[in-house]
Amino acid sequence: MTMVTQAAALEDATNASPGPRQPFFPRKKKRIPGRSIAILLFLTMCALFFCIPLYVVVVTSFKTMDQIREGAIFSLPHVWTLEAWDHAWNKACSGINCNGLKVGFWNSVLILCPSLILSIALSIITGYALALWNVRWANAFLFLLFICAFVPFQVIMYPLIRITAAIGIYGTLWGIAVVHAVLAMPVLTLIFRNYYKDIPQEIMRAAIIDSGSFWRIFIEIILPMSGNILIVVLILQITSIWNDYLIGVTFGGLGTQPMTVILANLITVSTGVVAYNDNMAAALLTAIPPLVIYFLVGKFFVQGITAGAIKG
C-alpha cells in the first residue's frame, strides 16, 4: 500500500504543471569606458609614430634609386632587390676605406665581449660584497657610486683620454672596452647590490657556518641565484654598448671604430649622389643585432624585472 501511494505521488508531481517562468530580460551590452578608448588611441598613435618611419626605412632599402627618385616613399618596391644590402655590408665607404659595414660589425663584437665580461664580473662581485658582507665604509662607497652614476660622460671624457693614453690603450679596441666597463660599473653595482640585499640573512649565516669562504659562497650559492638579474644586465649592456657612438668616435682609432661610427661616416660623409637605399640598409644592419638578442631572451628580461632584478 505504501509503495502504491508513493508511486501515485511521484506521478502527480511529474504531471504537475511547471511554475510560472521568470520574465526574460536581455543582457545589456557592456560599453567600453571612455578612458579605455583614450588609452587605445594614445597607444595607437605612439605605435604609428614609430612604425611609419620604420616602414619607410625597410621598403626604401629594397628599392632601386630610380624608384626612390619618383618620390613615392610609401609605395612598395617595384622590384625587390638586395643590392643595397650587399653594397652596404661589403662596399660602403667610410672616409677613404670602402670595406663596408662588416669591418665595423666585427669591431663592435670585439668591443662588446670584453666590455661585458669586465663590467659584469667587477660589478657583480662588488654588489655581492656590499649587500651581504660587512664592508668597511660601505655606505660612503655606495654614496660615491650613486654620485658617479649621474655624472655626465662629457665631464670625465678628457681625464679618461689622458688615462687611456698614459697606459697605452687609447685608440684600441681594448681602450673602448675598458671605458665602457668603467662607465657601467656604478649603475651595475647598484643593481646587483639591490638584488642581493633581499637574500635572507639566514642563508648567509648558514653558508658562513658551513664554509665561511667569500668565494665559495659566491660561486655555489649566490651565482646560481643570479640568473634573472644577469639576463637583465646583459640586455641592458648589449643595447648600450652596441648603440654607443660617442665613446667609439672618441676612443677609437683608424681600423678600430665600431659599427655606429662607420654608419655615421657612411651617411654624413659622401660625394656625388646620395644612395638612400644604401643608407637605409646600413641603418637596418646596424640595428638588427641588438634586436635579435632582445627577441631571443626578451621573455627572460621581463621575468628578471618582475622577479626584482631592478628595484628602487
C-alpha positions in Angstrom: 0.0 0.0 0.0 2.8 2.3 0.8 4.6 1.7 -2.5 1.4 2.4 -4.5 0.9 5.6 -2.6 4.5 6.8 -3.3 4.2 5.9 -7.0 1.0 7.9 -7.3 2.5 10.9 -5.6 5.5 10.7 -7.9 3.2 10.5 -11.0 1.2 13.5 -9.7 4.4 15.5 -9.2 5.7 14.7 -12.7 2.4 15.7 -14.4 2.1 18.8 -12.4 2.3 22.0 -14.4 5.6 23.9 -14.0 5.6 27.1 -12.0 5.5 30.5 -13.6 8.6 31.3 -15.6 10.7 34.2 -14.7 10.5 37.1 -17.1 13.4 37.3 -19.6 15.5 40.4 -19.5 18.1 40.8 -22.3 21.6 41.4 -21.1 22.9 44.9 -21.5 25.9 45.2 -23.7 28.9 46.4 -21.9 30.2 49.7 -23.1 33.9 50.4 -23.4 34.8 53.1 -21.0 35.9 56.4 -22.4 39.2 56.1 -20.5 40.0 52.8 -22.3 39.2 54.4 -25.7 41.6 57.3 -24.9 44.3 54.9 -23.9 43.9 52.8 -27.0 44.0 55.9 -29.2 47.2 57.1 -27.4 48.9 53.8 -27.8 47.9 53.6 -31.5 49.4 57.0 -32.1 52.6 56.0 -30.3 52.8 52.8 -32.4 52.2 54.7 -35.7 54.8 57.3 -34.6 57.5 54.6 -34.6 56.1 52.1 -37.2 55.6 54.6 -40.1 59.3 55.7 -40.2 60.4 52.1 -39.8 58.2 51.0 -42.7 59.7 53.7 -44.9 63.3 52.7 -43.9 62.6 49.0 -44.6 60.9 49.4 -48.0 63.4 52.1 -49.2 66.3 49.6 -48.5 64.8 47.2 -51.1 64.1 49.8 -53.8 66.3 50.9 -56.7 67.5 54.5 -56.9 65.3 55.1 -60.0 62.1 54.3 -58.0 63.3 56.4 -55.0 63.7 59.4 -57.3 59.9 59.1 -58.0 59.3 60.4 -54.5 56.6 57.8 -53.5 58.2 56.9 -50.2 55.3 54.8 -49.0 55.0 52.6 -52.1 56.3 49.1 -52.2 59.3 48.3 -54.3 58.5 47.5 -58.0 61.4 45.1 -58.0 62.6 43.7 -54.7 66.4 43.7 -54.6 69.2 43.1 -52.0 71.7 45.1 -53.9 71.7 47.9 -51.4 72.1 45.5 -48.5 75.1 43.8 -50.2 76.7 47.2 -51.1 76.2 48.5 -47.5 77.8 45.3 -46.0 80.7 44.8 -48.4 81.4 48.0 -50.3 80.2 51.1 -48.5 82.8 53.8 -47.9 83.7 55.3 -44.6 86.1 58.1 -45.5 88.8 56.5 -47.8 88.0 53.0 -46.7 85.4 51.2 -48.8 85.2 47.8 -46.9 81.6 48.1 -45.9 79.9 47.8 -42.5 81.3 44.3 -41.9 84.6 45.8 -40.5 82.6 47.9 -38.0 80.4 44.8 -37.1 83.4 42.8 -36.1 85.0 45.7 -34.3 81.7 46.1 -32.3 81.8 42.4 -31.4 85.4 42.6 -30.3 84.4 45.7 -28.1 81.2 44.1 -26.8 82.7 40.8 -25.5 85.4 42.2 -23.2 83.2 45.1 -22.1 80.5 42.6 -20.9 83.0 40.4 -19.1 84.8 43.2 -17.3 81.7 45.2 -16.3 79.6 42.3 -15.1 82.4 40.5 -13.4 83.5 43.5 -11.4 80.1 44.9 -10.6 78.5 41.5 -9.6 81.3 40.8 -7.1 81.2 44.4 -5.7 77.4 44.3 -5.4 77.6 41.0 -3.6 80.2 42.2 -1.2 78.3 45.4 -0.4 75.0 43.7 0.1 75.9 40.6 2.1 79.2 41.3 3.8 80.2 43.8 6.4 82.4 46.1 4.3 84.1 49.0 5.9 83.0 52.4 4.6 80.3 50.6 2.6 77.8 53.5 2.9 80.3 56.0 1.8 81.2 53.8 -1.2 77.5 53.4 -2.1 77.1 57.2 -1.9 80.1 57.7 -4.2 78.7 55.1 -6.7 75.3 56.9 -6.6 77.0 60.2 -7.5 79.2 58.6 -10.2 76.1 57.0 -11.8 74.8 60.5 -12.7 78.0 62.2 -13.7 77.8 63.0 -17.5 80.3 61.3 -19.7 81.4 64.6 -21.2 82.6 65.7 -17.7 85.1 62.9 -17.4 85.9 62.4 -21.0 89.2 64.3 -21.1 90.6 62.7 -17.9 89.7 59.3 -19.4 91.5 60.2 -22.6 94.7 61.1 -20.7 94.5 57.9 -18.6 94.0 55.6 -21.5 96.7 57.3 -23.5 99.1 57.0 -20.5 98.6 53.3 -20.2 98.8 52.8 -24.0 95.3 51.6 -24.9 93.9 54.8 -26.4 92.7 54.3 -30.0 92.5 50.5 -29.5 89.5 48.1 -29.1 90.6 47.3 -25.6 90.6 51.0 -24.8 87.0 51.4 -25.9 86.0 48.2 -24.0 87.7 49.4 -20.7 85.9 52.8 -20.9 82.6 51.1 -21.4 83.3 48.8 -18.4 84.3 51.8 -16.2 81.2 53.8 -17.1 78.9 50.9 -16.5 80.3 50.0 -13.1 78.4 52.4 -10.8 74.9 51.6 -12.2 75.5 47.8 -12.5 76.9 47.7 -8.9 73.8 49.4 -7.5 71.6 47.0 -9.5 73.4 43.9 -8.2 73.5 45.3 -4.7 69.8 46.0 -4.6 69.1 42.5 -5.9 71.3 40.7 -3.4 70.0 42.8 -0.5 66.8 40.8 -0.4 68.5 37.4 0.1 67.6 36.2 3.6 70.4 36.6 6.2 69.6 33.1 7.4 71.0 31.7 4.2 74.2 33.7 4.6 74.6 32.7 8.2 74.2 29.0 7.4 76.6 29.4 4.4 79.2 31.1 6.6 78.9 28.4 9.3 79.3 25.7 6.6 82.2 27.1 4.7 83.0 30.7 5.7 84.6 31.4 2.3 83.7 34.6 0.4 84.4 33.0 -3.0 82.8 29.6 -2.2 79.6 31.2 -1.1 79.5 33.4 -4.2 80.2 30.5 -6.7 78.0 27.8 -5.1 75.1 29.9 -3.7 74.9 33.4 -5.0 75.8 32.9 -8.6 73.2 30.2 -9.2 70.5 32.5 -7.8 71.5 35.3 -10.2 70.1 34.1 -13.5 67.3 36.7 -13.7 69.4 39.7 -12.9 72.2 38.5 -15.3 69.7 38.4 -18.2 68.5 41.9 -17.4 72.1 43.3 -17.1 73.2 41.5 -20.3 70.4 43.0 -22.4 70.9 46.5 -20.9 74.7 46.3 -21.5 74.4 44.9 -25.0 72.0 47.5 -26.1 74.0 50.3 -24.5 77.4 49.2 -25.9 76.2 48.3 -29.3 74.3 51.5 -29.9 77.0 53.8 -28.5 78.6 56.4 -30.8 80.3 59.0 -28.6 82.7 56.6 -26.8 83.5 54.8 -30.1 84.3 58.0 -32.0 86.3 59.5 -29.1 88.4 56.5 -28.1 88.5 54.5 -31.4 91.3 54.9 -33.9 91.6 54.1 -37.5 90.5 50.5 -38.1 89.0 50.2 -34.6 85.9 52.2 -35.0 82.6 50.4 -34.1 79.7 49.9 -36.4 77.8 53.0 -35.3 80.8 55.3 -36.2 81.2 53.7 -39.6 77.4 54.1 -40.2 77.6 57.8 -39.3 80.6 58.3 -41.6 78.8 56.5 -44.4 75.7 58.7 -44.2 77.2 62.1 -43.4 80.4 61.9 -45.5 79.6 61.2 -49.1 80.3 62.6 -52.6 78.1 62.6 -55.6 74.6 61.2 -55.5 73.3 60.2 -52.1 72.3 56.5 -52.2 69.3 56.5 -49.9 68.7 52.7 -50.3 72.3 52.0 -49.1 71.9 54.3 -46.1 68.6 52.7 -45.1 70.1 49.2 -45.5 73.2 50.2 -43.4 71.0 51.6 -40.6 69.0 48.3 -40.5 72.1 46.2 -40.5 73.4 48.2 -37.5 70.1 47.9 -35.6 69.5 44.1 -36.2 72.0 42.5 -33.8 70.6 44.0 -30.5 67.0 43.4 -31.8 67.9 39.7 -32.3 69.3 39.5 -28.8 66.2 41.1 -27.3 63.8 38.8 -29.3 65.8 35.7 -28.2 65.9 36.5 -24.5 63.3 39.2 -24.1 61.0 36.8 -22.2 63.7 36.3 -19.6 64.2 40.1 -19.4 60.6 40.6 -18.4 60.9 37.7 -15.9 64.0 39.3 -14.4 62.3 42.6 -13.9 59.2 41.0 -12.3 61.5 38.9 -10.1 63.1 42.0 -8.7 66.2 42.4 -10.7 65.6 46.2 -10.9 64.2 47.7 -7.8 64.4 51.2 -6.2 
